[in-house]
Amino acid sequence: MNSDFKKIISTSGINFLFRIFGLTMSFVTSIMIVRLFGLDVSGRYSIVFTISQAAAMLLALGIPNAMVMIVGNNRLDMGQAKKLLIQGLRVTLLFAALPSLFFFFGSDFIAVKLYDDKELINYFLMLIISLPLFIFHELFLYFFIATKKFIKYGLLMFVLPNVLLAVFLYLFYKLGYRGHFSFLAFALSIGLVVLIEAFLVFDLKPSKKENILSTNELIKTASPMMFSGLFLFLLNWTDVLILGTMVDKTQVGIYYNAFRAGSVGSLVIISVNLIIMPKMAELYGKGNLSDFKKLVNNTTRIVAGLSVPVTAGLILMAPFILSFFDEQAVEGAETMIIIAVGVFVSAALGNVDQILNMSGNARIFRNISLACFFVNIVLNYYLIPLYGINGSAWASLITNVLLNVVCVLYIKKKLGFYTFA
């Protein structure tokens, strides 16, 4: 095992610990929302949370992933990386205005006509003011990944936001606030973290370094990653959005909590993948496909091996885990098991999305994820009336398998190796 790979594994271990803490706090905050505000509020929160994250991903224009690729491929120094980040912040701020207007004027229509729930209106109004913060948070986090500041990334991604969210949830509960203040708690926690991120990144004296590429070139490079990232996110969370139009909010809440619990296996996947992203970009930029292949194969084996006991535990303990949320939440045990199996498939086949993104094949991954996105929609509308929330979980599993298999076959054709070899 070479020194670079040892360093990746040790750093991944630290990141994994951050993620364990984040996962624990995520469960704590989910339980707090259910027990302090109600399972129906949890359902509404999950709908608006999903929409907000999808909107933020779209409006980030793919720049977060592009930063990792550009910094790694071109081996940029810290000053150049900061200039790239500033470009991204300026561009995304301009694009954030239009969706804010959309949610301001369209909140009644979305809440009443689409979801038949007036209570959602206030959630959407809060989304308007918080959307730019979500976008900036995404950009800052990926800047830390691109510049290999993984400790800062872990603290600002998993630790601080979750702790602040728990504090604000409890504060609003004690003050007698209900419903949409659960989402305000989330927005405030991200807002405070963004201020800390800005303080950590920027010096009082601006950098005089030249931009590495023009704004148009940045957008052109990033746009395929924007769409592929958005469609990949929607593949995982379309279920919540569609369920919200077809079942009551309590069932949405049950699915949301089951999905989060079943996705615990992704801890291992993401912990390793985020660490190797900049290294993959660097190796591909050097044209070193031999080490690129070794890096992918070694990490896939490790992630798959670690995912086996995690997935087995989730399957065996699904009712017990969900009982912490609420007695009614146990109804989602089968859903949780199906989701856990889907996550294991991703672990076993490798981080196909970032392999394609970091190797200049973002457009191909965009096309694959777009096709799978539409497959997922069709499956959801067909299976939900037949099997309820379990139908949505099956749609997610089938689409996930399809996406990963197609990507693996394309990587073999384009780069000459299987991710799991």
N, C-alpha and C positions, 0 to 999 in steps of 0.2 A: 504494500500500500504506500503510494508516494506521499510526500509531505503536503502537497496541495489537497489531496483527498482527505488526509487525516485532519487538516484544518477545517475542511468543509463539514466533516462529521462532528468535530468538537463544537463548531459554531452552531450547527444544526441542533445539537443537544441543548445548548443554552437557549436557543430560540424555541425549542420544544417545551422547555420549562416555562418560558413566558406564555406559550400557548396553553399549557395546562392551567396556569393561573387564570388566563383570559377565559378559558372554557369554564372553569369553576365559577368565575364571577358572572359569566354569561348565563349559566344555569341559575345562579342566585338572583340576577336581575329579572330573568324570565319568570321565576317563581314569585318574586316580589310583585311583578305586574299582575300575575294571576290572582294572588292572594290579597293584595292591597286594593286592586282596582277591578278585578273580575276577569273571567275567561273571555267574555265578549269584548272587553277592552283589549285583551291580548290579541284577539282576532283582528280588530281594527288596527292596532299597532303594527301587526305583521304585514297587513296590506300596505299601509303608508310607508313603513320601513322599506319594503320591497320596491315600491315605486320610487322612493327617494334614492335608493342605492342604484337602481337602473338609470334614473335621470342623471345622477352624479357621474356614473360611468360613461354615459353617452356624452355629457358635456365636458368630460375630461379629454375627449377627442382622441383617446388612445395614447396621449402623451406620457402617462406614467410608465407603461411598458416600453414605449419608444425611448424614454430617457435611459432605461437600463441597457437597451440594445446599443444606443448611440455612444454612451459613456464607455461601455465594454468594448465595442468594435473599434472605437477610435482611441481608447485608453486616455480619456480626458483627465486633466488634473482638477482639483477641487474648484478653482476659480472658474474654469470653463464649464464645469457641471452646474455651478450656481447660476451662471449666465443662461444656461439652457433651462433651468428651473424658472427663472424670472420670465423668460419668453413664454413658457407654458402657463404661468400664472396670469400673465397679461391677456393671452389669447382666450383662456377659459373664462375669465371674468367677463369679457365681452359677450361670449356665447351664453352666459348664465341668465342674461336679462330676459330673453324671449320665453323660456319655460316658466320663469317667475310670473310673467304676465299671463301665461296660459293657465297656471294653477289659480291665479287670482280671479280671473274671469270665468274659469271653467270648473271651479271647485263644487258649485251647486250641481252642475250637470253630472260630474263624475260620481259624486256622493249619492245623489238621488236617482238619477236615471240609470247609471251603470251598476251601482251597488245597493240601491234602494235603502240607504241608511243616512239620514240627515246628520247623525252624530259625526260622520266622517268629515263634514265641512270644516270644522275647526282644526282638524288634523292637517288638512291640505293648506289652510291659511298659515299654519306654523311652518309647513314645508317651504313656503315661499321665501321666508327670511333665512332659513337654515341651509338651503340648497348650495349657495356659494361656499359655505363652510365645509360641507361634505366633499366638494370638489377639491378645495385647497388641501384638505386633510389627505386625500388620496395622492395628490401630487407630492406633498412633503414626504409621505411614507415611502413612495417609490424612489424619491431622491436619496433617502437613507439606504435603500437597497442598492441603488446604482453605485453609490460611493462606499458601499460595504460597511456602513455604520449600523450593524445589526443589533447592537445593544440598545441604541436609541430607538431603532425601529420597534423592537420588542416592547420597550417601556411605553412608547407612545401609541402603539397599536393595541396591545393586549392589557396592559396594567392600568394606566391612568384613565382612559376613557371609561372602562368598566367600573372602576372605583368611584369616579365622579357620578356616573349614571346611578349607581346604588344610593349614593348620598342624596342626589336630587330627587329620586323616586321617594325615598323615605321622608324627605323634607316636605314635598308636595302633599304626601299622604297626611302628615301631621298637621299641615296647614288646612286640610279639608278639601284640597283640590282633587278633582277626579278626571277620568277619561283622557282627553287630549293632552293633559299635562304630563302624561307618561311619555308622550313623544317630545314634548318640550324639554323634558329632563334629558333625553338623548341628544337633542340639538344643543343644549347648553354645555353638555359634557364635551362634545366635539368642538364647539366654539372655543372653550378654554384651552383645549389641547392644541388647536391651530395657533393660538397666540404663543404658546410655549414653543411650538415647532418653528415659528417665524423667528423668535428670539434666538433659538439655537443655531439656525442656519445663517442668518444675515448679519453682517458686520455693519457698524454705523457708517463706515466709509465704503462707498460703492466700488465694485470691481471695475477696472478699466479694460479688461480683456475683451477681445472681439468675440462676437457671436460665432459659433462653429458653423451654423447654417442659418439660412433665412427663415422667417416665420412660415412662409409658404412651403419651404422644404420640410420644416418640422411637421406641419400639418399633413403634408403628403406622405411622409414616412409613417406618421402615427395613425392615420385614418383607418387602414386595414385592421390595426390592433384595437381601435375603438369599437368597430363593429363586431369583431370576433369576441372581444371581451364582454361586450354587451349581450350578445347572443348566448355566450356561455353562461353568463349570470342568469339570463332569462330562462335558460334550460333548467336551471336549478330552482328558480323561484316563480316561473310562470304558473306553476301549480297553485300557489297561494293566490295569485291574481285571478285565475279562472275559478278557483273554488269560491272566492268571495262573491262571484256573480251567480253561483249555482247552489250553494248551501248556506246555512246560517252562520253567523260570526263565531258562535261557540265551536262549531265543527272546524272552522278555519283556525281557531286558536288551538284546537287539539292537534290538527295537522302540523301547524307551525312548530309547536313544541316537540312533536314526534320527529319532525324533519331535523330540527337542530340536534336532538339527542342522537338520532341515527347517523348524523354527519360527523360524529366525534372522530371517526377514523380518518377524516381529512386532516386532522391535526398532524399526523405523521407526514402525510403527503406534502402539505404546504410548508411545514417546518423545514424540510429538506429542499424542496423546490425553490423557495425564495432565496436560499443561500447559494444554490448553484446557478441561478439565472445570470448574474453578472459574469460568472466563470464561463458559462456556455457562450455568452456573447463575446467574451475575450478570445476564447479558443477558436470560434468560428471566424472572428475578425482576423486572426493570424493564419487562417486556412489549415489549422491543425485538426483535421477530421478524425484522426486516429485517437487522440486524447479526448476529443469530443464524444466519440462513441463509448470509450471506456468510462467516462464520467457518467453518461446516461445509463449504461448497463449496470454499473456498480450501485448507483443510487436507486435504480428501480428494484434491484434485488433486496437492498436493505429496507426500503419502504414497504415492499410486498411482505417481507418476513416479519417486520414489526406490526403490520396491519392484521396479520392472521389472529393473534390473541385478542387484539382490540375488537375486531369484528365478531369473534366468537363470544366475547363477553357481552357485547351489545345484544346479540341474538338471544343469549340465555337469560339476560337480566332485564329485558325490555320492560315488562310490567313493573318491576321493582323500581327501575330508574324513573319511569313516568309517574309513579305514585307520589314522588316528591313535589310535583307540580300541583296535582289536584286529583281527587278520586276519579273524576270524569276523564281526566287526561289519559288514564290507563287504556281507554278505548283505542288509543292510537298505537298500541303495542305492535300490531301486525304491520302498520305503516312504517314504524320505526325500523323493523327488521328488514323490510324491502329496501328502504333507503340505505341501511348499513351495507347490504349486499352490493348495491350500486356503487357506493364509495370504494368498496374493496376492489371492484373491477378496475376503477381508475388507478388504484395503488398498484395492482398487478401488472398493468399495461404501460405504466410510466407517465411522466408529465408531458404528454403529447402536445398540449397547447403551447407551452413555453419552448419546447424543442423546435416547433415550427416558427414561433415568433422570433426566437433568438438566432435562427438560421436563415432569416430573410424570406421565410415562406408564410408570412402573416396573411397574405391575400388568400392563399389556399385554405388556411385554417378558418378565415372569415367565411369562405364559401361553404365549407363543411358544416360549420356551426350554424350558419343560416339555414341550410337544408334540414339539419336536425331540429332546429327551433320550430320550423313549421310541422315537422313530424310530431313533435311534442304537443303542439297545440291540437292537432287532429286527434291524437291518442287521448288527451285529456277530455276533450268534448265527447269522445265515444265511450271512454271507460268510467268517467265520474258518475253519469246517470246509472250505470250498471253496478258499480262497486263502491261508490262514495269516495271517501278520502283515500281508501286503498287503491282505487282506480287511478287516482292521481299519482300515487307512489309507483304503481306499475308503469305508468307512462314515463315517469322520470327514469326508472331503471332501464327500460327498453331503449330509450333515447340515449342514455349514457353509454350503454354497451355499443350501440350503433356508432356513436361519435368516436369512441376510443378505437374501435376496430378499424374504421375507415382511416383514421389518422395514423395508426400503426402501419397499415398497408402502404400509405402514401410515403411515410418516412422511409420504409424499406425501399421503395421505388426511387425516391429522390436522393436519399443520403446513403443508402446501401446497407442498412443494418436494422434489425428488429430491436425495439426499445427494451425488451425483456430477455434478450439473448444472454 
